[in-house]
């Protein structure tokens, strides 16, 4: 091996493969609907940048700090983003995930009791086992 050569190997998840690392912890927190545990995977000074139909690329929602991210998760995951009404989360699936020593990317598919779905595509940097910066694109059913 040559000096300076990157030896980190990406870890793909999905199918029958065993999940490891942060992606697996995110999956467990989402599937158990534990919003506090999910927010706990973010660094104290983490930044979350969200783009959606409500927050277009020219004006993304930018949150700084774990507490602000926790509050957003409580509002986004358990409430309708347009009308604000509470909704019951039926299931969450993580698909197309990849994780390296310093980054991860995954697609989160949420299904609600009413049958509507939301999809969030995350691209995140991590440091010391926690998410440091998360860029996410979110889309949801209009009805």
N, C-alpha and C positions, 0 to 999 in steps of 0.2 A: 504494500500500500504506500502511496506517495504522501509526503508530508502535506498537511493542509487539505487533504481530500475529505469530502463529506461522507461519513460512514453511517449517518442516520438513515434508517429504512422506514418508509411510510407503512403504516398499519391500516389496511382496508377492513371495513366492517360491513356486515350484511350477509345474507345467505346463512350458511351453517358455520361460518367462521366465528371464533371466539373473540369477543370484544375486549379490549384492554384500555387502560388509561382513562383519560378525561372524558372521552366520548361515552364510554360505558357508564361513568358516574352521571353524566348528563342524562343519558337514557333512563337510568334507574330513578333519578329525581323527577323527570317528566312523567314516567309511567306510574309512579306512586303519587303524582300530583303534589309533590313537596316543593313548593315555590321557594321556601326558605333555603332548602338544601341546594336548589338550583342556583340561587343568588350567591350562596356560600362558595361556589366554584369560581367566582370572580374575585380578582384581587381587590383590596380596599380602594385603590385608586383607579380601578378599571374604567374604560371608556366604551360605551355602546353607541354605535351610530346606526340608525335605522332609516331605511328608505322604503316608502310604501305609497299608495295613492294619496294618503293623507300627509305624507312627508316626502315630497318629490326630491330628486337628486340635488336640485339647486338649494333646497332648504331641508336637509335631513334633520331628523330628531337626534340630538347628541346629548347623551346622559353621562355624567361623570360621577364616579363613586358607587360602591356596592349598594348603599342604601337607596340611591336614586334608581338604580337598576332593579332592585327588589320591588320598589313601588311600581315601576313600569310593568314588571312581570305580573304582579297582582292585578293590575288594571287591564293589561293586554290579553293575558291568557284566560282570565275569568270573566271578562266583560266584552261586549260587542264594541269594536272600535269606533263605529259611527253613531249608534243610538245610545250606547252606554249601559244597556240592560245587562244584567248578570246572565251568564250562561254556564251550563254544566259541561265540563270536559268529559267526554266519553273515553277517548283513547288518544295516545300519542305514539307515533312511530318515528324512529330515526332511520333514514335511508341514505345511501351514497356517502358514507362517512370515511374520512381519511384523517390520520393523525400522525404527526412527526414529533420530534423532541420540542420544537418551538412553535408549532402551528396546528390547527385543525380546521376542517371544513365538513359540514354536514347539512342535510336537509331534514327539517322537522315538519312532520305532517300531523296536524291536530284535527281530530274529528269531535264535534260537539253533539250532545244529545238530540238536538233539533235536526241533525244531519248535515249541517254546514261544515265546511272545512277551512282551515288556514294553513298556509305553507310558509315556512321561514327558511331561507337559505343563509347559513352562517359561514363566514370566513373569519377566523380568529387567530390572534397571536397569543401565545402563552409564555409565562415565565414562572419558574418555581412551582409548577404544577397547577397554576390557576390562570384563568383567562385574564389577559391584560388589556386587549382591545378586540372588540367584536363588531364586525360590520355585517349587518343583516338586511336582507331584502324580504319583505313580507307581502303576501297576497292572500286575500280571503274571498269567499263566495259573497256575492252582493246580496243574495236573498237568504 
